[in-house]
Amino acid sequence: MADGTGVFPTPRGDLSKARGRNRRLPRVLFVAGVLIGLLLPAFMTGQVAAQPTSNWSPPRTVYIPETGHTIDGVFLDFWRANNGISNYGYPITPELTENGRIVQYFQFARFEYWPDDPNGNVVHLGKIGEELRPIFVQRTGPVLPRRSPQTDVASESARIARAWLPLDEEYANKPNTDTWRYIPETRHSVQHGFKAWWEATGEETYLGYPLTEEYVLRGVTYQVFERGQLAWKEGSDPWLVPLGEVLAKRYRLDTSPQPQGDIPVYDEDLFVPPPTPTVSASGEKWIEVNLTTQYMTVWQGNTVVAETYVSTGRPGFDTPPGTFYINYKLPSETMEGVLGGEYYNVPDVPWVMYFTNVGHAIHGAYWHNNFGQVMSHGCVNLPVDFAAWLYEWTPIGTRVEIHY
């Protein structure tokens, strides 16, 4: 909840630390060579063991394909906690440094990093409405003897300038009504549809106080607030002007899309921790991997025991679909070799369970946290804590069903 200043509670911490990437190691997980032949399936029954205490953590950086930019660290926390898509839109620039502060422009807002905030509110919303204020505000409009493109521009400028002037003192004693309200903090008013919109969205806690009166340009009515701008025209409801985009163009900021790399695409499901299985079940133990959704479901009979996002083989190193069986297990293994012309050396890969005789395995991956995205060279990557539990739960011969 905002306190009316555009400052929202956000965890303390140094932004550079909060945004630290997971350590990167080679992503090659496919081991060439012929391993032990397939074993017959084993059918196991009994009590399901509980998964150990989770070390799972959500991603700290996500990619927004709609604009080709990322959000991370405390900016991501703030954006998610405050209904970011609706309230602020998508990011339109990378993080920048302006006036000694790290900032990032969104379609409707600018996020600013304030690590020195005494209340620990390290993310502030920039007062971007103030940046529309004319350099010179006139008391009266210019005398315009005839109409021309130049005089039209001058007339519009004068109209905007007058809208920025605070109301006379007499308005402070005027009673508020259902359609008009005086705002003493800035000596401006809100009325009609803009008043209803402003009050319905949290008043000063969201847009801040009004900085202008309404003014009309080319048939559209506008009003500027501390952290945004509203617009309206006949036959439509009020809408929020994408002021972040307006200022990014004015300041000639680079808004071109950035490469995604291995950063996961934003989805709220990425922030849902894997469950701790506590159910009792009987029947065959088997594992299902959906290559389309990048999701693993662990079954015993017809009972779902556990679920998690995974990372399977990227194009050219596709994880094979079909029915397989766990044929070999190792608690840890260093994977090294050359595959597709690429040398790889991944030390101490944990909780390895091979399910083909050419090196495909299910195992833990400590070098990334981008589960839900294809990343591997053919193996099935799991969060380490989930992999540890699955390794103990899964006997040799467990069936593995892989499909699209």
C-alpha positions, 0 to 999 in steps of 0.5 A: 500500500502506498503512503501517498508519496509514490513510495511503496514498501519493498525489501531492503538491500543493495540492488546490484546484489538483489539482481545478481544472476545465478552462477552460470556453468556450461549447459551441456547435460547430454552424455555421449556413449553407450551405457548399461542396457535397458532393464525391465520395468519394476512395479513398486508399491508402498508409502510415499516419502515426503520431499525434503525441506525445499531450497526452491527460490523463484526467478529474480529476472524475467523476460517480457516478450511484449516489449523485449525487455527484462525486469529483475530484483526489487523492481520485479518484486514491486511490479508483481506486488502492485498488479504491474501489467495493469497499473504500470504496463510493460518495461520499455527500456533497460535499467538506466542511471539518471541523476545518480539513480537506477531507473527503468521506464515502463509504459505508464510509469518510471521506477526509481531505486532509492536504497537510501530511503529511511523507511526501507521503501527502495522503489519509488514511482517517478513524478513523471507528470511534473516533467510535462510542466511548461518552462514558462507559464503565462497568466493570459493567452497571447493575442492571435490576430489570425489563424495559421499553423503557427498560431494554432500551436501558440494557442495550444501552448497557451491553453496548456500553460493556463491549465497549470496555474493553480486555482484562485483562493475562492475555489478553496471555499467552494463546496465539493459535489458529486462531480467536482472536488477541490484538492488543496494539496496542489490547489487544483480540482478534479471533475466528472469522469476524471474524478471518478477514475482518480477516486476509483484507482486510489486517488493520490496513492496511485496517480498522485495529486492533480497538477493541472486543470482539464484542457482540450487539444484536438478534441481530446481532454487531458489532465496531468497528475503527479505520476501520470496523465488521463485523457478522454474524448466524447463517446469513450471512457477516460484512459491512462496516457502511456506517459512513460513512452512519451517521456522515453521518446522525448529523452531519446532513450533506447527502447529497442528490444534486448536479446532474451538469452536464457532468462525465463519468460514472465509467468506467475506460475514460475513463482509457485513453489513445488509441492511437498508430497505428503500423500499415501498412494499405491500402485506403479511408480512412474514419471511423466514429462510434458515437453510442450509445457516443460512440466514433470508430474510424478505418479504412483498409480493414479495419484499425483505425488509431486510436480515441478517445472523442468528444462529439457533439450533445446532445438537440435538437442531435443529430449526424445519422446517415448516410453523409457525406464530408469536404468542407471543411477548415480548420486553425483557425476562430472559430465564431460565430452564433446557434443555437436562440436561443443566441449562441455565439462559440468562438475558434480551434476547431482542425482543422476538417473539415466533413462536411455542407453545413449546418455539421456538422464534426469538430474538436478541442475544447480547452475540455472533457475530457469525451469519451464524453459528449454535449456539442456542438451537432451537431459531433463533438468530439475531443481536440486531439492526436487531431484534429490527427493526424486532420486530417493523415491525412484527405483531402477526400472521406473517407467518414464513417459515423455510426450508433447 
